[in-house]
């Protein structure tokens, strides 16, 4: 009927408006000042058969080709990265790291890093500067990766930060312990370890002496037997006490004896 048709058309109009807003937002991103200039060229509008639908279609028809072109460019980044890395390897500017190609995605920053590395090395050679060779630097990096279990070049800086943080924490802890033990801050770690060991030995001797003083002539076998007797007797005793507290309607153990004596006196008067 007419109402259902009108309701359906209203919903379609609302959906169309929503889609138009989404497409307009995408179009604003693709044609914004920060977007690449390699945009799909829009075809000039024809004034024939002019309508709102035709105008909207002509405004958004370039979106899909542009997005597809951007996707192709992004997929080409991997090929560009492989080519740049091959060039860097042939020039002897980068260590071989095939594990990264197999398991990691690539960003523009990775490409810039390779290019900057090549340019820095070429500039260094042009200036004939004095300093470690690339092979020496490469051996340093490789040695660091082995020592601290770093599998890729991208993980070196985070691990360096982690090592620096842990080293600072360890130095602070050692300074605090030296201060507490009355040692000089420049004392080596071996002296600190020996002092802590002697201190632990003294505490152990004092603890053993206190335990022997507390136990007296009792041996461990007698202590174990007493504990076993306690574990066997205490549950039954606790049950009796709880029932007695409940019968006498009192809460404290100290009130049991006075209450029983009072009941005995009342019973005697009867």
C-alpha positions in Angstrom: 0.0 0.0 0.0 1.0 3.7 -0.1 2.1 3.9 3.5 4.5 0.9 3.3 5.9 2.3 0.0 6.4 5.7 1.6 8.1 4.2 4.7 10.4 2.1 2.5 11.3 5.2 0.4 12.0 7.2 3.6 14.3 4.5 4.9 16.1 4.4 1.5 16.4 8.2 1.6 17.9 8.1 5.1 20.3 5.3 4.1 21.3 7.2 1.0 22.0 10.3 3.1 24.2 8.3 5.5 26.1 6.7 2.6 26.5 10.1 1.0 28.0 11.5 4.2 30.5 8.5 4.4 31.5 9.0 0.8 31.8 12.7 1.3 34.2 12.1 4.3 36.3 9.7 2.2 36.3 12.2 -0.7 37.5 14.9 1.7 40.4 12.7 2.8 41.4 11.8 -0.8 41.2 15.3 -2.1 42.6 17.0 1.1 45.8 19.0 1.1 47.7 16.2 2.8 46.7 13.6 0.3 49.1 12.4 -2.5 48.6 14.3 -5.8 48.3 11.0 -7.8 44.6 11.2 -7.8 42.2 9.8 -10.2 41.2 12.5 -12.7 37.5 13.2 -12.6 35.7 13.3 -15.8 34.1 16.6 -16.7 30.4 16.8 -15.9 27.9 16.8 -18.7 25.0 19.2 -18.5 22.8 16.7 -20.3 20.4 14.6 -18.2 21.2 16.7 -15.2 19.8 15.4 -11.9 20.7 15.1 -8.2 21.5 11.4 -8.6 23.8 12.0 -11.6 25.6 14.8 -9.8 26.2 12.7 -6.7 27.4 9.7 -8.8 29.8 12.0 -10.8 31.1 13.4 -7.5 32.0 10.0 -6.1 32.8 7.9 -9.1 36.5 8.6 -8.7 36.7 7.3 -5.2 37.0 3.6 -6.0 39.7 4.0 -8.7 41.7 6.3 -6.4 41.5 3.9 -3.5 42.5 1.0 -5.8 45.4 3.0 -7.1 46.6 3.8 -3.5 46.3 0.1 -2.6 48.5 -0.8 -5.6 51.0 1.8 -4.5 51.1 0.3 -1.0 51.5 -3.2 -2.3 54.5 -1.9 -4.4 56.2 -0.8 -1.1 57.4 -4.4 -0.5 59.0 -4.6 -4.0 60.6 -1.2 -3.5 61.9 -2.3 -0.1 63.4 -5.5 -1.6 65.1 -3.5 -4.3 66.5 -0.9 -1.9 67.8 -3.6 0.4 69.4 -5.5 -2.5 71.1 -2.3 -3.5 72.3 -1.7 0.1 73.6 -5.2 0.4 75.5 -5.0 -2.8 77.1 -1.7 -1.6 77.9 -3.4 1.7 75.8 -1.0 3.7 73.5 -3.4 5.5 73.8 -6.8 7.2 71.8 -9.6 5.8 68.5 -10.0 7.7 66.3 -12.4 5.7 64.1 -13.2 8.8 62.5 -9.7 8.6 61.4 -10.2 4.9 59.6 -13.4 5.8 57.6 -12.3 8.8 57.4 -8.5 9.0 55.5 -5.8 7.1 57.3 -2.8 5.8 56.6 0.9 6.3 57.9 4.0 4.6 60.2 4.6 7.6 62.0 1.3 6.8 62.7 2.6 3.3 63.9 5.9 4.5 66.2 4.1 7.0 67.8 2.2 4.2 68.2 5.2 2.0 69.6 7.3 4.9 72.1 4.6 5.8 73.4 4.4 2.2 73.7 8.2 2.0 75.5 8.5 5.4 78.0 5.9 4.4 78.6 7.4 1.0 79.0 10.9 2.6 81.4 9.4 5.1 83.5 7.8 2.4 83.5 11.1 0.4 84.8 13.1 3.3 87.4 10.4 4.0 86.6 10.7 7.7 88.4 8.9 10.4 86.4 6.4 12.3 85.3 2.8 12.5 84.6 1.1 9.2 81.2 -0.3 8.4 82.4 -3.8 9.0 83.4 -2.8 12.5 80.1 -1.2 13.2 78.3 -4.2 11.8 80.3 -6.5 14.1 79.3 -4.3 17.1 75.6 -4.6 16.1 75.8 -8.3 15.6 77.6 -8.8 18.9 74.9 -6.8 20.7 72.2 -8.8 19.1 73.8 -12.1 20.3 74.4 -10.8 23.8 70.9 -9.5 24.4 69.0 -11.9 22.2 67.7 -9.3 19.6 66.5 -11.0 16.4 66.1 -7.9 14.2 67.6 -4.5 13.7 64.3 -2.8 14.7 64.6 -4.4 18.2 68.0 -2.9 19.0 66.8 0.5 20.2 64.1 -0.9 22.5 66.5 -3.4 24.0 69.1 -0.6 24.5 66.5 1.4 26.4 65.6 -1.7 28.5 69.3 -2.4 29.3 69.9 1.2 30.3 66.8 1.2 32.6 67.8 -2.1 34.3 71.4 -0.9 34.7 70.2 2.2 36.4 67.9 0.2 38.8 70.8 -2.1 39.6 73.2 0.8 40.4 70.6 2.5 42.6 70.0 -0.8 44.5 73.8 -1.3 45.0 74.3 2.3 46.2 71.5 1.9 48.7 72.8 -1.5 50.0 76.3 0.0 50.3 74.9 2.9 52.3 73.0 0.5 54.6 76.0 -1.7 55.1 78.4 1.2 55.7 80.4 0.5 52.5 81.9 3.0 50.1 79.8 3.6 47.0 82.8 2.6 44.8 83.0 -0.8 46.4 82.9 -3.6 43.8 79.9 -6.0 43.6 82.0 -8.9 45.0 82.6 -7.0 48.2 78.9 -6.2 48.5 78.0 -9.9 47.9 80.5 -11.1 50.5 79.2 -8.6 53.1 75.6 -9.7 52.4 76.7 -13.4 52.7 78.4 -12.7 56.1 75.3 -10.8 57.3 73.0 -13.7 56.3 75.4 -16.1 58.2 75.2 -14.0 61.4 71.4 -13.8 61.2 71.2 -17.6 60.7 73.4 -18.2 63.7 71.3 -15.9 65.8 68.1 -17.6 64.7 69.5 -21.0 65.4 70.6 -19.9 68.9 67.2 -18.4 69.7 65.5 -21.6 68.5 67.8 -23.8 70.6 67.1 -21.5 73.6 63.4 -21.6 73.1 63.3 -25.4 72.7 65.7 -26.1 75.5 66.4 -29.8 75.9 63.6 -30.9 73.7 64.6 -32.8 70.6 62.8 -32.6 67.2 61.2 -36.0 67.6 59.5 -35.0 70.8 58.3 -31.7 69.2 56.9 -33.7 66.3 55.0 -36.0 68.7 53.6 -33.1 70.6 52.4 -31.5 67.4 50.8 -34.7 66.3 49.0 -35.0 69.7 47.9 -31.4 69.4 46.4 -32.0 65.9 44.6 -35.1 67.3 43.2 -33.5 70.4 42.5 -29.9 69.5 39.6 -30.5 66.9 37.6 -32.5 69.5 38.4 -30.0 72.2 37.4 -27.1 70.0 34.1 -28.8 69.2 33.3 -29.3 72.9 34.1 -25.7 73.7 31.9 -24.3 70.9 29.0 -26.4 72.0 29.5 -25.3 75.6 29.6 -21.6 74.6 26.4 -22.1 72.6 24.6 -23.9 75.5 25.7 -21.3 78.1 24.9 -18.5 75.6 28.2 -16.7 76.1 30.9 -15.6 73.7 34.2 -15.6 75.6 36.2 -18.5 76.9 36.9 -16.6 80.1 33.2 -16.5 80.9 32.8 -20.3 80.9 34.1 -21.0 84.4 32.1 -18.2 86.2 29.0 -19.2 84.3 29.4 -22.9 85.3 30.1 -21.9 89.0 27.0 -19.7 89.0 24.9 -22.6 87.7 26.4 -24.9 90.3 25.4 -22.4 93.1 21.9 -22.1 91.7 21.6 -25.9 91.5 22.8 -26.2 95.1 20.2 -23.7 96.4 17.4 -25.7 94.8 
